[in-house]
Amino acid sequence: MIARAGLKGWMLGGLVLIALISGGASPLARRLTAAALPDLSSSAAAVPAEFTFTGETTQGGWIRGKVPAGTRSLRLDATEVPFGADGSFFVAFDRDAPPGATLVARLDDGRAVTRALTVAPRAWQIENVNIARREGGPTEAFMALRQPELARIEAARAMRTDAQGWRQPFIWPVKGRISGRFGSQRVYRGEPGSFHSGMDITSGTSGTPFVAPADGVVILAATAPFTLEGNLLMIDHGMGLNSAFLHCSQILVREGDHVKQGQVIGRIGMTGRATGPHLHWSMKWRDARIDPILLTGPMS
């Protein structure tokens, strides 16, 4: 014997089925059909069939977007790229990135969706100097100090946290005069020197506070000054994106702390190799050096 609730459901399904087969559905059957069949249009529209993204496809730039529906894995050229449960991802392009890159999503059904990217070149600030570079590399004594520091920086950048700051529009950690721009470089009688890896911001005197440009987790907070960076603070924003703040006079957070965008995290100084108080802010995605101003926009 069919229970009353089961009988009601069976009769409802039968009416819908008869109406669909006969093609001559009554008004009642049409109403039942509309109620019984789910509307999939809104959920389907929320998941893209192709890549969608916004950002700056240029040297030192970045993009943030969503993978196609059904993506199992994602690559940027030869680099495996993680993405969130909602399909969101972040990738960036080095200061010296080549003119092209390719996103490849491998789908659950084995198909691949590709998107070719054109990476626009930048006109970097180049200063030609009519003197030769100083001969000889760093001394053994210096490298004895430097190697452990480089190992700590590399280990910090290799850390993966649950930070979600990569999803946010970034803000400036401090406002002031930009005294050094990302990507600028000196050329010594035709021999290129190292390019400037971040943005130098001069704001007041030592002790001026600066804030987190986005949410993150503290992955390095130097308890003693590094030879070049001085008091070094590093924040992971998630998905391989991180910020480094150099020459601090004081660090106000500890390793492992979760910080929020706009939270005061340190004070500007001139520790390490610096000629005056300023904040050097550099950013990296994986091994790619990127330009902070392309994440914040111009300073207002």
C-alpha positions as CSV (number, residue, x, y, z in Angstrom):
1,M,0.0,0.0,0.0
2,I,1.3,3.4,-0.9
3,A,1.4,6.0,1.9
4,R,-0.6,9.2,1.5
5,A,2.6,11.4,1.0
6,G,4.1,8.9,-1.4
7,L,0.8,8.6,-3.3
8,K,0.7,12.4,-3.6
9,G,4.3,12.5,-5.0
10,W,3.6,9.6,-7.4
11,M,0.5,11.4,-8.7
12,L,2.4,14.7,-9.1
13,G,5.2,13.0,-11.0
14,G,2.7,11.0,-13.2
15,L,0.8,14.2,-14.2
16,V,4.1,15.9,-15.2
17,L,5.3,12.8,-17.2
18,I,1.9,12.4,-19.0
19,A,1.9,16.1,-19.9
20,L,5.5,15.9,-21.3
21,I,4.8,12.8,-23.3
22,S,1.5,13.8,-24.8
23,G,2.6,17.3,-25.8
24,G,-0.9,18.5,-25.0
25,A,-0.3,19.5,-21.5
26,S,-3.3,20.9,-19.6
27,P,-2.9,24.2,-17.7
28,L,-2.6,22.2,-14.5
29,A,0.1,20.1,-15.9
30,R,2.0,23.1,-17.2
31,R,1.9,24.7,-13.8
32,L,3.1,21.4,-12.2
33,T,5.9,21.1,-14.7
34,A,7.2,24.6,-14.0
35,A,7.2,23.8,-10.3
36,A,8.7,20.4,-10.5
37,L,11.7,21.1,-12.9
38,P,14.6,23.1,-11.4
39,D,15.8,26.3,-13.0
40,L,19.5,25.7,-13.8
41,S,20.1,28.9,-15.7
42,S,21.3,31.0,-12.8
43,S,23.8,28.4,-11.5
44,A,25.1,27.7,-14.9
45,A,25.8,31.4,-15.6
46,A,27.8,31.7,-12.4
47,V,30.5,29.2,-13.7
48,P,32.4,30.4,-16.7
49,A,33.0,28.1,-19.7
50,E,36.2,30.0,-20.5
51,F,38.8,31.9,-18.5
52,T,37.6,35.2,-17.1
53,F,40.0,37.7,-15.5
54,T,40.9,41.3,-14.8
55,G,44.3,42.9,-14.1
56,E,47.5,44.2,-15.7
57,T,48.9,41.9,-18.4
58,T,52.2,43.7,-18.5
59,Q,55.8,43.1,-17.2
60,G,55.6,43.4,-13.4
61,G,51.8,43.0,-13.6
62,W,49.2,40.5,-12.5
63,I,45.7,39.0,-13.2
64,R,43.0,37.7,-11.0
65,G,40.2,35.6,-12.4
66,K,38.2,32.3,-12.5
67,V,39.0,29.0,-14.2
68,P,36.5,27.4,-16.6
69,A,33.8,25.1,-15.2
70,G,35.1,21.6,-14.4
71,T,38.8,22.6,-14.1
72,R,40.9,19.9,-12.4
73,S,44.3,21.6,-12.7
74,L,45.7,25.0,-13.9
75,R,49.1,26.0,-15.3
76,L,50.7,29.2,-16.4
77,D,53.2,28.0,-19.0
78,A,55.2,25.4,-17.0
79,T,54.1,26.6,-13.5
80,E,51.4,24.7,-11.7
81,V,48.9,27.3,-10.3
82,P,46.5,26.7,-7.4
83,F,43.0,28.0,-7.4
84,G,40.2,28.4,-4.8
85,A,37.1,26.2,-4.3
86,D,35.2,28.9,-6.1
87,G,37.6,28.7,-9.1
88,S,39.4,31.9,-8.4
89,F,43.1,32.2,-9.1
90,F,45.9,34.8,-9.1
91,V,49.0,34.8,-11.3
92,A,51.7,37.5,-12.1
93,F,54.4,38.4,-14.5
94,D,58.0,39.1,-13.7
95,R,59.7,42.4,-14.4
96,D,61.6,40.8,-17.3
97,A,58.7,38.5,-18.4
98,P,58.7,37.5,-22.1
99,P,56.0,38.9,-24.4
100,G,53.7,35.9,-24.2
101,A,52.3,33.5,-21.7
102,T,49.6,30.8,-21.8
103,L,47.0,29.7,-19.2
104,V,46.0,26.0,-19.5
105,A,43.1,24.5,-17.6
106,R,42.8,20.7,-17.7
107,L,39.1,19.7,-17.2
108,D,37.6,16.7,-15.5
109,D,36.6,15.2,-18.9
110,G,40.2,15.3,-20.1
111,R,39.8,18.4,-22.4
112,A,42.1,21.4,-22.1
113,V,41.1,25.0,-22.3
114,T,43.9,27.4,-23.2
115,R,44.2,31.2,-23.2
116,A,47.1,32.9,-24.8
117,L,48.2,36.1,-23.0
118,T,50.1,39.1,-24.5
119,V,52.5,40.5,-21.8
120,A,53.1,44.1,-22.7
121,P,56.7,45.5,-22.3
122,R,57.4,48.4,-19.9
123,A,59.7,51.4,-20.4
124,W,61.8,51.1,-17.4
125,Q,63.8,54.0,-15.8
126,I,67.3,53.3,-17.0
127,E,70.3,55.4,-15.8
128,N,73.5,55.0,-17.8
129,V,76.6,55.7,-15.6
130,N,80.0,56.3,-17.1
131,I,81.9,54.4,-14.5
132,A,82.8,50.7,-14.3
133,R,81.3,48.5,-11.8
134,R,83.4,47.7,-8.8
135,E,85.5,44.6,-9.5
136,G,85.3,41.6,-7.3
137,G,82.3,40.0,-5.6
138,P,81.2,40.0,-2.0
139,T,83.8,38.9,0.5
140,E,83.8,35.6,2.3
141,A,83.1,37.3,5.6
142,F,80.1,39.0,4.1
143,M,78.7,35.8,2.5
144,A,79.1,34.0,5.9
145,L,76.6,36.5,7.2
146,R,74.5,36.7,4.1
147,Q,73.8,33.0,3.3
148,P,71.8,32.2,6.4
149,E,69.7,35.4,5.7
150,L,69.0,34.3,2.2
151,A,68.0,30.9,3.4
152,R,65.5,32.4,5.8
153,I,64.0,34.6,3.1
154,E,63.7,31.6,0.7
155,A,62.1,29.4,3.4
156,A,59.6,32.2,4.2
157,R,58.6,32.6,0.6
158,A,58.2,28.8,0.3
159,M,55.5,28.8,3.0
160,R,51.9,28.4,2.0
161,T,49.2,29.8,4.3
162,D,45.4,30.2,4.4
163,A,45.7,33.9,3.7
164,Q,43.1,35.4,1.4
165,G,44.6,38.9,0.9
166,W,45.3,38.0,-2.8
167,R,41.5,38.5,-3.4
168,Q,41.5,42.1,-2.2
169,P,42.2,45.4,-3.9
170,F,45.5,46.5,-2.3
171,I,46.1,49.7,-0.4
172,W,49.4,51.7,0.1
173,P,51.1,50.7,3.4
174,V,52.0,54.4,3.9
175,K,51.6,57.6,1.9
176,G,54.6,59.8,1.1
177,R,57.1,60.7,-1.6
178,I,58.1,57.9,-4.0
179,S,61.9,58.0,-3.9
180,G,62.6,54.8,-5.8
181,R,60.5,53.0,-8.4
182,F,60.2,49.4,-9.2
183,G,62.2,48.2,-12.2
184,S,64.6,51.1,-12.3
185,Q,68.2,50.1,-13.2
186,R,71.7,51.5,-13.5
187,V,73.9,50.5,-16.5
188,Y,77.7,50.8,-15.8
189,R,79.5,51.4,-19.1
190,G,77.1,49.0,-20.8
191,E,77.0,46.5,-18.0
192,P,73.5,46.3,-16.4
193,G,73.4,46.4,-12.6
194,S,70.6,44.9,-10.6
195,F,67.2,46.5,-11.0
196,H,65.3,48.0,-8.1
197,S,63.0,45.3,-6.8
198,G,60.4,47.4,-5.0
199,M,58.9,50.8,-4.3
200,D,60.7,53.2,-1.9
201,I,58.4,55.5,0.0
202,T,59.8,58.4,2.0
203,S,57.3,59.6,4.7
204,G,58.4,61.7,7.6
205,T,61.1,60.4,10.0
206,S,62.0,57.1,11.5
207,G,59.1,55.8,13.5
208,T,56.3,56.6,11.1
209,P,53.8,53.7,11.2
210,F,52.9,51.6,8.1
211,V,50.0,49.2,7.6
212,A,49.3,45.9,5.9
213,P,48.3,46.5,2.3
214,A,46.1,43.4,2.3
215,D,45.2,40.6,4.7
216,G,47.9,38.1,5.3
217,V,50.0,35.9,7.6
218,V,53.4,37.0,8.9
219,I,56.0,34.6,7.5
220,L,59.2,36.4,8.6
221,A,59.8,39.0,11.3
222,A,63.5,39.6,11.9
223,T,64.5,39.8,15.5
224,A,67.9,41.2,14.5
225,P,68.7,43.4,11.4
226,F,69.7,41.6,8.2
227,T,72.9,42.9,6.5
228,L,71.0,44.6,3.5
229,E,67.3,44.6,4.5
230,G,67.8,45.7,8.1
231,N,64.7,44.8,10.2
232,L,62.8,42.7,7.6
233,L,59.1,41.9,7.7
234,M,57.4,39.6,5.2
235,I,53.6,38.9,4.8
236,D,52.1,36.1,2.8
237,H,48.8,37.1,1.1
238,G,48.1,33.6,-0.2
239,M,48.3,31.8,-3.6
240,G,52.1,32.4,-3.7
241,L,51.8,36.3,-3.4
242,N,53.8,38.0,-0.7
243,S,55.1,41.4,0.5
244,A,58.4,42.4,2.0
245,F,59.0,45.5,4.0
246,L,62.7,46.6,4.5
247,H,64.6,48.9,6.8
248,C,62.0,49.0,9.6
249,S,62.9,50.8,12.8
250,Q,60.4,48.5,14.6
251,I,58.3,45.4,13.7
252,L,55.0,45.3,15.6
253,V,53.8,41.7,14.7
254,R,55.3,38.3,15.1
255,E,55.7,35.3,12.8
256,G,52.5,33.3,12.5
257,D,50.2,36.4,13.2
258,H,47.2,36.9,10.9
259,V,47.0,40.5,10.0
260,K,44.2,42.5,8.5
261,Q,44.3,45.1,5.7
262,G,45.0,48.5,7.3
263,Q,46.4,47.1,10.5
264,V,49.6,48.8,11.7
265,I,52.4,46.3,11.4
266,G,55.6,48.3,11.7
267,R,57.5,51.6,11.7
268,I,59.6,53.1,9.0
269,G,63.4,53.3,9.6
270,M,66.8,53.1,8.0
271,T,68.2,49.9,9.3
272,G,70.4,47.8,7.0
273,R,71.8,49.3,3.8
274,A,69.8,52.6,3.7
275,T,70.9,56.2,3.4
276,G,67.8,57.7,5.0
277,P,64.5,56.7,6.6
278,H,62.1,55.1,4.1
279,L,60.0,52.1,3.5
280,H,61.1,49.7,0.7
281,W,58.0,47.6,-0.2
282,S,58.6,44.8,-2.6
283,M,56.2,42.1,-3.9
284,K,56.7,38.6,-5.4
285,W,54.4,36.0,-6.9
286,R,56.4,32.7,-6.8
287,D,59.7,33.8,-8.5
288,A,58.2,36.7,-10.3
289,R,59.1,40.2,-9.1
290,I,56.0,42.4,-9.5
291,D,55.3,46.2,-9.3
292,P,53.3,47.1,-6.2
293,I,51.8,50.2,-7.9
294,L,50.0,47.9,-10.4
295,L,48.1,46.4,-7.5
296,T,47.3,49.7,-5.6
297,G,46.9,52.2,-8.4
298,P,48.6,55.7,-8.2
299,M,49.0,57.2,-4.7
300,S,46.2,59.7,-4.1
